[in-house]
Amino acid sequence: MSTSCTSVPEGWAWARVKEVGQVKLGRQRSPKYHSGPHMRPYLRVANVYEARIDTSDILEMNFDPVEFERYRLIPGDILLNEGQSLDLVGRPAIYRGEVPGACFQNTLVRFRAFPGMLSQFAIVVFQHYLRSGRFQEIAKWTTNIAHLGAGRFADLEIPVPPLNEQRRIVAKIESLQERSQRARTALEAIPPLLDKFRRSVLAAAFRGDLTADWRAQNSGVEPASVLLERILDERRKRWEQAELEKMKAKGKVPKNDKWKSRYKEPFAPNVEDLPELPEGWCWTTLGAVTFSVIDYRGRTPPKSESGIPLLSSAAIKHDWVKVGASGFVTQETFDQWTTRGLPCAGDLVVTTEAPVGESAIFPADQTYLLSRRVFACQTAISDNRYVMHALYGNHARRHLERFGTRGSTVPRILKPDLLATPVALAPESEQEAVIQRLDRSLGVSRAKSDQMGRTSALLKELDSAVLYRAFKGRLVNQDPNEESASVLLERIGCEGEAAFPVKKGRGRRKKATVGGGTPSKKNSRLLSQPDKA
C-alpha cells in the first residue's frame, strides 16, 4: 500500500485511542443487580444509535456509590456498541446528559476524551470507522454476535489534528449536518403524505368516484350482480367436478345427488354494515370470487443458499414482490411442500401474518415456493389486480384489522376470516377502467417514493464523504502557525496521566507517530479506503 493512502496532513499526528482518552467497558448485567438500595438508570446497546441516544426504553440496575463513580456517564462521553451485528459493531453516539445519573452496561464501550482531544472530533473518526468498515475489521465473532473488544478498540490508531483545527472541523461538520438534517426532515414528511394520497385514491376507487365519468359515458353495461351469479355458479360446478373425481378415484359412484348438499356456500358480506355502492356495483367477499386457495401452513421449510426463491410475508407488499429477500429452498424441499398444488402466474397472493392482508400478484418469470404465512387465491376475476387493489379499500382494511388480531406475539388472520373480507365488485367492463386509473395515480406515488429513496441514499453518501474528508484533513484549511499535534499529544499525555493515572506494572505508553507519518504495520489498513472525496 502506498504511503499516500495512509499519511496524515502535516501538523497532524497518529496516536492510539487509549492515548487520547480513557476506554472502559461497562458493567455486566447480573440478577444480583436487579434490586438494591442504589437503583440507577443505565444505557445498553439498544439505546445507542449512530450519533444519537434513544431514551424510549431505559432500564435500571443497582450501582453502589463506588460502582457509580466507576460507571457513571458525564456529558461528552462517547458510547460505542461493543456487541452487535457485524455491520453495526462500534456504532457510536455522544452522551449529552439525556438520562441524568446514568451508568452503562458491558454491551457498550465508553470513550472519555482527555483534555486536548475533542469528543466531537473523536466521534467523527469513529463514525468514519463504522461506515468504512474499520470496526468490522478488528471485531471478533462470538456465536452470532460481533464484538468490538475494549482492548482492540483502545489499541486502534486515530489521527489527531491540532486543537484549533479540531474545532474548525467540528464547526464545519455541524454546519453541514444541520443542512443535511433539514433535508432529512423534509424527506421524512413525504412518506405520510404519500400514504395519505394512496389511501385517498384507493378509497375513491372503491367508492366508485374514480370512474364516475366512465359510467356516465358507458351506460347499460352488465351489472356486477350478474357477473357474481355466474361466478357463484361456476364455483359450485368446479366443486362438484372435483368431488366427482375424488369419488371416482376411490371407486365410488354416487347413486343420487345428496352428496351435492355438502357444498358450502361462500361467505356473504353483511351489507347492513357496508355503505351503498354506485349503480351496477355490488358487495361480495374474497371467498365468493375465489375458486381455490393454495397454502402451505405447516412448518417453515428449511432454507438453502440457492435454489428456488421463497416468498414469505415479509417479501410481499401492495403490488410488489421482492424476490430473493426471503431466501431459497432446494428442489427436494419444493417437491415436499407443494403437494397441495402450485400457484399460477397472475394469482392473487395474500399474507396472513406479519403483516396481515398485504397482497400482490404471483410472479410469472420463474418458480417460487410460498411460505406458510402466504395464501395464493385462484379467483374468477379476469385481472386479479382489481381484487388486489380492492383489498386496500377502506372497508376491506377495517375487516382485516379487526380480525387480524389473533396470535400470541404478532397479528394473524385465520383463513375463514380472510375469505370473509368484503370486496366492492364493479361491473367487469368497469374493472379495467378502475385498474388503469389506479395504475396511473399509484404510479405517481411510487415514482415519488423511489425518488425519495434515491435522495436519502445520496444524503447518506454525502455524510460519509464529509466524514472521510474530515478524517483525511481535507474539510478545512490547515494553519501552519498553530500548535502542532505532536506538542498537543505531549500535553494530552501529561494531563491524561494526571486525570487517569496508570497503575504500576502496566508499562509505558508507546510514542505516537507524528507529523504526517504512517501508522504501524499492524494497523496499516487504517486509511486503506480509496480517495472518494
WOWONOR-V328701 format. One record per pair of residues at least 24 apart in sequence whose ideal C-beta (glycine too) atoms are under 7 Angstrom apart, sorted by the first residue. I is the first residue (numbers start at 1). J is the second residue. Records with the same first field share a line. If there is no record, write none. Layout:
# WOWONOR-V328701
I->J / J
This chain:
# WOWONOR-V328701
1->524 / 528
3->518
5->527 / 528
6->518 / 519 / 524 / 526 / 527
7->516 / 518
8->159 / 473 / 516
9->473 / 478 / 516
10->478 / 515 / 516
11->162 / 478 / 480 / 482 / 484 / 485
12->159 / 160 / 161 / 473 / 485 / 516
13->160 / 485 / 486 / 489 / 512 / 513 / 514 / 515
14->157 / 159 / 512 / 513 / 514 / 517 / 519
15->158 / 160 / 489 / 512
16->154 / 155 / 156 / 157 / 510
17->111 / 153 / 154 / 156 / 158
18->154 / 155
19->493 / 509 / 512
20->113 / 114 / 117 / 158 / 160 / 492
21->111 / 112 / 113 / 114 / 117 / 122
22->112 / 500
23->109 / 111 / 150 / 153 / 154
24->110 / 150
25->82 / 106 / 109 / 150
26->71 / 104 / 105 / 106 / 107 / 108 / 110
27->67 / 71 / 103 / 105 / 106
28->106
29->61 / 105
33->61 / 62
34->61
35->62
36->62
38->62 / 63 / 64 / 65 / 68
40->68 / 101 / 103
41->99 / 101 / 102
42->102 / 103 / 104 / 105
43->79 / 99 / 102 / 104 / 105 / 108
44->105 / 107 / 108
45->81 / 83 / 84 / 107 / 108
48->79 / 81 / 91 / 93 / 108
49->91 / 93
50->91 / 92 / 93 / 127 / 130
51->93 / 127
52->93
53->93 / 95 / 98
55->98 / 99
58->99
63->103
68->103
71->103 / 104
72->103
73->102 / 103 / 104
76->113 / 119
77->110 / 112
78->111 / 119 / 122 / 123 / 126
79->104 / 108 / 110
80->108 / 109 / 111 / 126 / 148 / 153
81->108
82->106 / 107 / 108 / 109 / 147 / 148 / 150
83->107 / 145 / 147
84->145 / 146
85->146
86->136 / 139 / 146
89->135 / 136 / 139 / 146 / 148
90->126 / 129 / 130 / 135 / 148
91->130
92->123 / 126 / 127 / 130
94->119 / 123
109->148 / 150 / 153
114->492 / 495 / 496 / 499
115->492 / 495
116->163 / 488 / 491 / 492 / 495
117->160 / 492
118->166 / 167 / 170
120->170
121->166 / 169 / 170
124->169 / 173 / 467 / 470 / 471
125->158 / 159 / 471
127->467
128->467 / 468 / 471
131->464 / 467
132->529
134->526
137->525
156->523
157->519 / 523 / 526
159->471
160->485 / 488 / 489
161->473 / 485
162->482 / 483 / 484 / 485 / 488
163->483 / 488
164->479 / 482
165->476 / 478 / 482
168->476
169->470 / 475 / 476
172->475 / 476
173->466 / 470
176->466
180->459 / 462 / 463
183->459
184->459
187->452 / 455 / 456
190->452
194->445 / 448 / 449
197->445
198->442 / 445
201->438 / 441 / 442
202->389 / 392 / 393
203->393 / 394
205->389 / 434 / 438
206->390 / 393 / 424
208->277 / 278 / 281
210->434 / 437
211->430 / 433 / 434 / 437
214->430 / 433
215->278 / 430
218->429
221->280 / 427 / 429 / 430
222->427 / 428
223->280 / 427
224->280 / 281 / 282 / 425 / 426 / 427
225->282
227->427 / 428
228->282 / 284 / 425
231->289 / 380
232->288
234->380
235->266 / 291
236->263
238->291
239->263
267->419 / 420
269->422
274->395 / 422
277->424
280->427
281->424 / 425 / 426
282->425
283->422 / 424
284->423 / 425
285->419 / 420 / 421 / 422 / 423
286->377 / 387 / 418 / 419 / 421 / 423
287->419 / 420
289->379 / 380 / 381 / 387 / 423
290->377 / 378 / 379 / 419
291->378 / 379 / 380
292->378
293->375 / 377
294->340 / 341 / 343 / 376
295->370 / 375
296->337 / 340 / 370 / 372
297->372
298->372
300->371 / 372
301->329 / 333 / 337 / 369
302->333
303->327 / 328 / 329
304->328 / 329 / 330
307->331
308->334 / 367 / 368 / 369
309->368
310->369 / 371
311->349 / 368 / 369 / 370 / 371 / 374
312->371 / 373 / 374
313->351 / 353 / 354 / 355 / 358 / 371 / 373 / 374
316->349 / 351 / 358 / 360 / 374
317->358 / 360
318->358 / 359 / 392
319->360 / 388
320->360
321->360 / 363
323->363
326->371
329->369
334->369
337->369
338->369
343->370 / 376
344->378
346->384
347->376 / 377 / 378 / 384
348->377 / 379 / 384 / 387 / 388
349->374 / 375 / 376
350->375 / 377 / 418
352->412 / 413 / 418
353->407 / 410 / 412
354->410
356->400 / 404 / 411 / 412 / 413
357->391 / 400 / 404
359->388 / 391
360->388
361->385 / 388
375->418
382->428
383->431 / 432 / 435
385->435
386->431 / 434 / 435
387->423
389->438
390->423 / 424
391->421
393->424
395->422
396->421 / 422 / 423
465->532 / 533
468->529 / 532 / 533
469->533
474->533
485->514
486->514 / 515
489->514
